[in-house]
Amino acid sequence: MESPVSAVALAIGPAADQRGSTVHDAVVNVLGSRILAGDYAQGDALPREDDLCAMLGVSRTSVREAVKVLSAKGLVEARRRAGVRVLPRESWRLLDPVVLSWHPAIQDDQELLAGLLEARRIFEPAAAELAARRATGADLAEIERGYQAMVAGIPHDPAGVCQGDLAFHKAVIAASHNVVLSGLVGMLEAALRATFVVTNPLMEAQSRALSAHNAVLDAIRIRDTAGARLAMNRLLDIAADDLHLAP
């Protein structure tokens, strides 16, 4: 008989080893992935506890602990006698990096990608404008470092480009010196990582966006607040185009 871990790993597929090797992590990952994939639709009840144990080859304790995690992330609700039901998508904490990591095909989820880009449009132009007003020399150096990492990564290092791009945007937000925006870095990082998963393999697109990043950096450096906001909006327009989303 297969061990519980190997049975769950087979259910998840090759990503199991990357997402966590423990039984608990594996059960959470497989159920989370199936919910985000629509295998368990919103409003549907999950299989009974005994059935999940049999399907995944794990103990009741593992299933119960997994349900607690999914409940905390807003994906399901457990009620006595009613069982465990999948909540509406509006309740899901989709900007949680862990929840996004469960998504089996984020590049095909146009609704989610559009929502993530809209969230970026709300915060990032404002952050760029504030950064142009408040950035210190150290802040500018961090933004420049992210930009240069992107330059160095094109066209042969997609992972390096992703890290540089992420560092660039995080540095702009940090340079705003707004405590609320700074507190949203984790949320925006999740949004950025999700869109980078789709766009970063396209090195041509990243090359095209490089000048837009440079325009943001230049506007912040010369204290052009309006220009920084416009440049960031232009950068997001390019992202929308790369994702085939309406600007």
One Martini backbone bead per residue (centre of mass of N, CA, C, O) as a GRO file, in nm:
protein
  247
    1MET     BB    1   0.098   0.035   0.019
    2GLU     BB    2   0.068   0.354   0.013
    3SER     BB    3   0.160   0.629   0.131
    4PRO     BB    4   0.015   0.920   0.212
    5VAL     BB    5   0.211   1.107   0.065
    6SER     BB    6   0.213   0.962  -0.215
    7ALA     BB    7  -0.090   0.981  -0.268
    8VAL     BB    8  -0.108   1.288  -0.260
    9ALA     BB    9   0.109   1.349  -0.471
   10LEU     BB   10  -0.045   1.217  -0.705
   11ALA     BB   11  -0.295   1.405  -0.688
   12ILE     BB   12  -0.129   1.667  -0.751
   13GLY     BB   13   0.158   1.611  -0.856
   14PRO     BB   14   0.468   1.751  -0.928
   15ALA     BB   15   0.415   2.004  -0.725
   16ALA     BB   16   0.434   1.880  -0.440
   17ASP     BB   17   0.737   1.923  -0.370
   18GLN     BB   18   0.716   2.242  -0.389
   19ARG     BB   19   0.461   2.278  -0.169
   20GLY     BB   20   0.512   2.023   0.009
   21SER     BB   21   0.589   1.726   0.216
   22THR     BB   22   0.354   1.719   0.385
   23VAL     BB   23   0.050   1.606   0.444
   24HIS     BB   24  -0.088   1.869   0.512
   25ASP     BB   25   0.010   2.034   0.268
   26ALA     BB   26  -0.099   1.841   0.051
   27VAL     BB   27  -0.399   1.861   0.118
   28VAL     BB   28  -0.428   2.163   0.085
   29ASN     BB   29  -0.328   2.179  -0.210
   30VAL     BB   30  -0.535   1.992  -0.347
   31LEU     BB   31  -0.793   2.139  -0.254
   32GLY     BB   32  -0.722   2.424  -0.346
   33SER     BB   33  -0.682   2.353  -0.647
   34ARG     BB   34  -0.971   2.240  -0.697
   35ILE     BB   35  -1.120   2.498  -0.632
   36LEU     BB   36  -0.973   2.693  -0.835
   37ALA     BB   37  -1.049   2.498  -1.084
   38GLY     BB   38  -1.368   2.394  -1.026
   39ASP     BB   39  -1.420   2.107  -0.915
   40TYR     BB   40  -1.528   2.286  -0.678
   41ALA     BB   41  -1.791   2.462  -0.656
   42GLN     BB   42  -1.968   2.713  -0.578
   43GLY     BB   43  -2.165   2.569  -0.310
   44ASP     BB   44  -2.031   2.318  -0.280
   45ALA     BB   45  -1.970   2.013  -0.152
   46LEU     BB   46  -1.761   1.834  -0.006
   47PRO     BB   47  -1.654   1.562   0.058
   48ARG     BB   48  -1.654   1.352   0.279
   49GLU     BB   49  -1.433   1.275   0.509
   50ASP     BB   50  -1.405   0.972   0.441
   51ASP     BB   51  -1.362   1.018   0.137
   52LEU     BB   52  -1.106   1.191   0.155
   53CYS     BB   53  -0.935   0.983   0.295
   54ALA     BB   54  -0.953   0.775   0.065
   55MET     BB   55  -0.856   0.951  -0.175
   56LEU     BB   56  -0.573   1.052  -0.016
   57GLY     BB   57  -0.456   0.872   0.219
   58VAL     BB   58  -0.565   0.994   0.500
   59SER     BB   59  -0.639   1.139   0.779
   60ARG     BB   60  -0.866   1.312   0.959
   61THR     BB   61  -0.673   1.520   1.072
   62SER     BB   62  -0.568   1.625   0.798
   63VAL     BB   63  -0.839   1.718   0.690
   64ARG     BB   64  -0.917   1.912   0.920
   65GLU     BB   65  -0.670   2.096   0.895
   66ALA     BB   66  -0.723   2.178   0.603
   67VAL     BB   67  -0.999   2.311   0.648
   68LYS     BB   68  -0.896   2.534   0.831
   69VAL     BB   69  -0.721   2.672   0.620
   70LEU     BB   70  -0.943   2.721   0.406
   71SER     BB   71  -1.114   2.895   0.594
   72ALA     BB   72  -0.899   3.119   0.650
   73LYS     BB   73  -0.897   3.178   0.320
   74GLY     BB   74  -1.219   3.170   0.223
   75LEU     BB   75  -1.312   2.892   0.068
   76VAL     BB   76  -1.457   2.774   0.328
   77GLU     BB   77  -1.740   2.618   0.511
   78ALA     BB   78  -1.810   2.490   0.834
   79ARG     BB   79  -2.096   2.281   0.916
   80ARG     BB   80  -2.309   2.142   1.102
   81ARG     BB   81  -2.452   1.893   0.888
   82ALA     BB   82  -2.355   2.055   0.615
   83GLY     BB   83  -2.062   2.076   0.606
   84VAL     BB   84  -1.844   2.148   0.334
   85ARG     BB   85  -1.830   2.465   0.170
   86VAL     BB   86  -1.804   2.659  -0.103
   87LEU     BB   87  -1.729   2.972  -0.147
   88PRO     BB   88  -1.741   3.255  -0.273
   89ARG     BB   89  -1.500   3.424  -0.441
   90GLU     BB   90  -1.523   3.691  -0.271
   91SER     BB   91  -1.398   3.533  -0.008
   92TRP     BB   92  -1.135   3.502  -0.127
   93ARG     BB   93  -0.777   3.525  -0.073
   94LEU     BB   94  -0.625   3.617  -0.362
   95LEU     BB   95  -0.370   3.793  -0.231
   96ASP     BB   96  -0.264   3.538  -0.130
   97PRO     BB   97   0.014   3.364  -0.200
   98VAL     BB   98  -0.096   3.083  -0.126
   99VAL     BB   99  -0.350   3.084  -0.295
  100LEU     BB  100  -0.211   3.140  -0.568
  101SER     BB  101  -0.038   2.872  -0.557
  102TRP     BB  102  -0.302   2.688  -0.617
  103HIS     BB  103  -0.317   2.775  -0.899
  104PRO     BB  104  -0.319   2.584  -1.200
  105ALA     BB  105  -0.419   2.847  -1.421
  106ILE     BB  106  -0.367   3.169  -1.420
  107GLN     BB  107  -0.334   3.238  -1.731
  108ASP     BB  108  -0.665   3.163  -1.770
  109ASP     BB  109  -0.758   3.390  -1.551
  110GLN     BB  110  -0.898   3.674  -1.643
  111GLU     BB  111  -1.043   3.782  -1.396
  112LEU     BB  112  -0.798   3.782  -1.206
  113LEU     BB  113  -0.598   3.945  -1.375
  114ALA     BB  114  -0.775   4.197  -1.391
  115GLY     BB  115  -0.794   4.245  -1.084
  116LEU     BB  116  -0.490   4.276  -1.031
  117LEU     BB  117  -0.448   4.518  -1.220
  118GLU     BB  118  -0.646   4.708  -1.082
  119ALA     BB  119  -0.496   4.715  -0.813
  120ARG     BB  120  -0.240   4.842  -0.929
  121ARG     BB  121  -0.378   5.105  -1.034
  122ILE     BB  122  -0.450   5.216  -0.752
  123PHE     BB  123  -0.146   5.216  -0.613
  124GLU     BB  124   0.112   5.271  -0.798
  125PRO     BB  125   0.081   5.565  -0.900
  126ALA     BB  126   0.072   5.687  -0.616
  127ALA     BB  127   0.347   5.582  -0.526
  128ALA     BB  128   0.512   5.728  -0.744
  129GLU     BB  129   0.433   6.014  -0.666
  130LEU     BB  130   0.542   5.999  -0.375
  131ALA     BB  131   0.832   5.921  -0.449
  132ALA     BB  132   0.896   6.191  -0.600
  133ARG     BB  133   0.872   6.350  -0.320
  134ARG     BB  134   1.034   6.131  -0.092
  135ALA     BB  135   1.283   6.021  -0.196
  136THR     BB  136   1.576   5.890  -0.132
  137GLY     BB  137   1.882   5.790  -0.209
  138ALA     BB  138   1.829   5.496  -0.122
  139ASP     BB  139   1.571   5.456  -0.282
  140LEU     BB  140   1.690   5.505  -0.563
  141ALA     BB  141   1.891   5.270  -0.549
  142GLU     BB  142   1.673   5.045  -0.535
  143ILE     BB  143   1.532   5.104  -0.799
  144GLU     BB  144   1.787   5.079  -0.974
  145ARG     BB  145   1.850   4.784  -0.901
  146GLY     BB  146   1.600   4.661  -1.025
  147TYR     BB  147   1.645   4.765  -1.311
  148GLN     BB  148   1.929   4.635  -1.358
  149ALA     BB  149   1.828   4.343  -1.328
  150MET     BB  150   1.659   4.350  -1.581
  151VAL     BB  151   1.880   4.416  -1.782
  152ALA     BB  152   2.059   4.161  -1.714
  153GLY     BB  153   1.822   3.938  -1.786
  154ILE     BB  154   1.815   4.038  -2.072
  155PRO     BB  155   1.712   3.740  -2.246
  156HIS     BB  156   1.825   3.479  -2.039
  157ASP     BB  157   1.674   3.567  -1.738
  158PRO     BB  158   1.368   3.534  -1.617
  159ALA     BB  159   1.411   3.524  -1.308
  160GLY     BB  160   1.573   3.789  -1.289
  161VAL     BB  161   1.354   3.971  -1.401
  162CYS     BB  162   1.141   3.914  -1.189
  163GLN     BB  163   1.307   4.012  -0.945
  164GLY     BB  164   1.361   4.297  -1.051
  165ASP     BB  165   1.068   4.385  -1.090
  166LEU     BB  166   0.982   4.344  -0.799
  167ALA     BB  167   1.194   4.530  -0.670
  168PHE     BB  168   1.104   4.786  -0.810
  169HIS     BB  169   0.810   4.806  -0.698
  170LYS     BB  170   0.881   4.789  -0.398
  171ALA     BB  171   1.064   5.044  -0.398
  172VAL     BB  172   0.846   5.246  -0.475
  173ILE     BB  173   0.664   5.197  -0.233
  174ALA     BB  174   0.876   5.258  -0.016
  175ALA     BB  175   0.930   5.559  -0.130
  176SER     BB  176   0.653   5.680  -0.029
  177HIS     BB  177   0.624   5.681   0.286
  178ASN     BB  178   0.361   5.497   0.332
  179VAL     BB  179   0.220   5.303   0.569
  180VAL     BB  180  -0.009   5.176   0.405
  181LEU     BB  181   0.138   5.094   0.146
  182SER     BB  182   0.356   4.927   0.290
  183GLY     BB  183   0.137   4.721   0.404
  184LEU     BB  184   0.071   4.626   0.084
  185VAL     BB  185   0.312   4.468  -0.032
  186GLY     BB  186   0.215   4.175  -0.006
  187MET     BB  187  -0.028   4.205  -0.191
  188LEU     BB  188   0.127   4.317  -0.441
  189GLU     BB  189   0.322   4.082  -0.469
  190ALA     BB  190   0.110   3.877  -0.548
  191ALA     BB  191   0.018   4.023  -0.803
  192LEU     BB  192   0.291   4.034  -0.945
  193ARG     BB  193   0.357   3.732  -0.952
  194ALA     BB  194   0.112   3.650  -1.120
  195THR     BB  195   0.182   3.824  -1.374
  196PHE     BB  196   0.473   3.718  -1.418
  197VAL     BB  197   0.400   3.428  -1.491
  198VAL     BB  198   0.289   3.531  -1.772
  199THR     BB  199   0.508   3.759  -1.883
  200ASN     BB  200   0.815   3.670  -1.839
  201PRO     BB  201   0.848   3.462  -2.079
  202LEU     BB  202   0.829   3.741  -2.240
  203MET     BB  203   1.100   3.901  -2.343
  204GLU     BB  204   0.990   4.107  -2.540
  205ALA     BB  205   0.801   4.244  -2.339
  206GLN     BB  206   1.022   4.329  -2.138
  207SER     BB  207   1.178   4.508  -2.330
  208ARG     BB  208   0.939   4.704  -2.378
  209ALA     BB  209   0.914   4.777  -2.059
  210LEU     BB  210   1.187   4.905  -1.981
  211SER     BB  211   1.136   5.205  -2.059
  212ALA     BB  212   0.904   5.241  -1.854
  213HIS     BB  213   1.075   5.200  -1.602
  214ASN     BB  214   1.272   5.430  -1.663
  215ALA     BB  215   1.058   5.656  -1.653
  216VAL     BB  216   0.993   5.624  -1.358
  217LEU     BB  217   1.275   5.672  -1.246
  218ASP     BB  218   1.321   5.954  -1.369
  219ALA     BB  219   1.079   6.098  -1.237
  220ILE     BB  220   1.166   6.047  -0.946
  221ARG     BB  221   1.451   6.176  -0.963
  222ILE     BB  222   1.318   6.476  -1.062
  223ARG     BB  223   1.038   6.523  -0.909
  224ASP     BB  224   0.797   6.409  -1.103
  225THR     BB  225   0.488   6.345  -1.011
  226ALA     BB  226   0.314   6.334  -1.267
  227GLY     BB  227   0.515   6.164  -1.434
  228ALA     BB  228   0.514   5.914  -1.250
  229ARG     BB  229   0.218   5.844  -1.279
  230LEU     BB  230   0.216   5.818  -1.589
  231ALA     BB  231   0.440   5.603  -1.613
  232MET     BB  232   0.294   5.385  -1.451
  233ASN     BB  233   0.045   5.370  -1.630
  234ARG     BB  234   0.201   5.286  -1.881
  235LEU     BB  235   0.313   5.023  -1.767
  236LEU     BB  236   0.024   4.900  -1.720
  237ASP     BB  237  -0.060   4.905  -2.014
  238ILE     BB  238   0.150   4.697  -2.103
  239ALA     BB  239   0.052   4.471  -1.920
  240ALA     BB  240  -0.230   4.453  -2.045
  241ASP     BB  241  -0.132   4.380  -2.328
  242ASP     BB  242   0.023   4.120  -2.250
  243LEU     BB  243  -0.260   4.001  -2.117
  244HIS     BB  244  -0.509   4.082  -2.290
  245LEU     BB  245  -0.618   4.355  -2.164
  246ALA     BB  246  -0.803   4.602  -2.078
  247PRO     BB  247  -0.714   4.936  -1.990
   0.00000   0.00000   0.00000
